[in-house]
Amino acid sequence: MIDGPYLALVVSGVLATGLVAGVFCGFSTFVMRGLAALPPAQGIAAMNAINVAAVAPAFMILFLGSAVLCAVISVVTFVLWPDDGKVELLLGSALYLFGAFGLTVVANVPRNETLQRLDPGTGEAAAYWPTYIREWTFWNHLRTIASAAAALVYALALT
């Protein structure tokens, strides 16, 4: 049974990865659809503004803090090697670190950077916009699933 400070660490992992999953889910289910419905110049400008706002402390503490928390959970699990929940704890950490944080770094951020470099009113930007929406949303679906799965697997470790 997981208890003591380790219990608090894992419960924090459940909450943190679940909150990130909720943010990603909101983007996948309605934000990106709403942006795609706008004329390209407006959608691009709005997404660029969202991407700038996303690096504010409120989201970055949650997003990066979750990665640190998952890394700590995995290290503590390796050190303590508990009888119960070790597979779930390591899997939950891997799901978030690779499936949420890792995909953000290698898939979503590069697309955001490409979009940011484009002048929203140009033909080049308008031509890229549908590709951006499709690809960014695909990778975001995977981040959503990975974050939610991490929360679920961490919760299962507590049972």
URWOPE-V226714 format. One record per pair of residues at least 4 apart in sequence whose ideal C-beta (glycine too) atoms are under 7 Angstrom apart, sorted by sequence separation. I is the first residue (numbers start at 0). J is the second residue. If there is no record, write none. Layout:
# URWOPE-V226714
I:J
I:J
This chain:
# URWOPE-V226714
1:5
2:6
4:8
5:9
6:10
7:11
8:12
9:13
10:14
11:15
12:16
13:17
14:18
15:19
16:20
17:21
18:22
19:23
20:24
21:25
22:26
23:27
24:28
25:29
26:30
27:31
29:33
30:34
31:35
32:36
37:41
38:42
39:43
40:44
41:45
42:46
43:47
44:48
45:49
46:50
47:51
48:52
49:53
55:59
56:60
58:62
59:63
60:64
61:65
63:67
64:68
65:69
66:70
67:71
68:72
69:73
70:74
71:75
72:76
73:77
74:78
75:79
76:80
81:85
84:88
85:89
86:90
87:91
88:92
89:93
90:94
91:95
92:96
93:97
94:98
95:99
96:100
97:101
98:102
99:103
100:104
101:105
102:106
103:107
104:108
106:110
107:111
108:112
109:113
110:114
111:115
112:116
117:121
121:125
122:126
123:127
124:128
127:131
128:132
129:133
130:134
131:135
132:136
133:137
134:138
135:139
136:140
138:142
139:143
140:144
141:145
142:146
143:147
144:148
145:149
146:150
147:151
148:152
149:153
150:154
151:155
152:156
1:6
25:30
26:31
37:42
53:58
54:59
76:81
80:85
95:100
96:101
102:107
103:108
119:124
117:123
118:124
35:42
117:124
1:9
34:42
37:45
76:85
117:127
34:45
34:46
76:88
76:89
72:88
73:89
114:131
73:92
72:92
110:131
70:92
69:92
110:134
110:135
69:95
70:96
69:96
107:135
66:95
65:95
66:96
107:138
106:138
107:139
66:100
102:138
102:141
103:142
102:142
19:61
18:61
19:62
98:141
99:142
98:142
15:61
19:65
99:145
98:145
99:146
15:64
16:65
15:65
95:145
94:145
95:146
15:68
94:148
95:149
94:149
12:68
11:68
12:69
91:149
94:152
12:72
50:111
91:152
90:152
91:153
8:71
9:72
8:72
50:115
87:152
88:153
91:156
87:153
8:75
47:114
46:114
47:115
87:155
88:156
87:156
5:75
43:114
84:156
43:117
44:119
43:119
9:88
12:91
16:95
40:119
1:81
19:99
40:120
43:124
1:83
0:83
1:84
39:124
43:128
39:125
42:128
39:128
35:132
31:132
31:136
27:136
27:139
26:139
27:140
23:139
27:143
23:142
24:143
23:143
20:143
23:146
20:146
19:146
20:147
16:146
20:150
16:149
17:150
16:150
13:150
16:153
13:153
12:153
13:154
9:153
9:156
9:157
1:156
1:157
